Amino acid sequence: MYGGFDGIVEERMSKPILVAVVEDDRFFRDSMGRLMRSRSYRVEAFPSAADFLASPHLSETACLIADVQMSAMTGPELYRHLIASGHQIPTILVTANAEDQVRFERWGRLLPSEAGR
């Protein structure tokens, strides 16, 4: 889709880059959308991973911001699904949960090949 950093810069010059926000908390979803729009990104926001995956915006998404803990499909599960289906979208996972153990457990499952390093 994009040719590395140069491709992203080139694409951004012609039209705003699409950032998808997948977050079940409406307040955070709306806030993140406003923040991204303030930086001139185009934003599509979704209340669930299923809504994002069913959207016509999947193929044009240049960056994904997803909540770690959502019902049905979590952010890490969404990321794994995208990779498995050939969509290599740069992804930022966010969480409001400050418990370190939960974060480490989720990251360990996200990148099992990295666990032995």
Secondary structure, 3 states (H helix, E strand, C coil): CCCHHHHHHHHHHHCCCEEEEECCCHHHHHHHHHHHHHCCCEEEEECCHHHHHCCCCHHHEEEEEEECCCCCCCHHHHHHHHHHCCCCCCEEEECCCCCHHHHHHHHHHHCHHHCCC
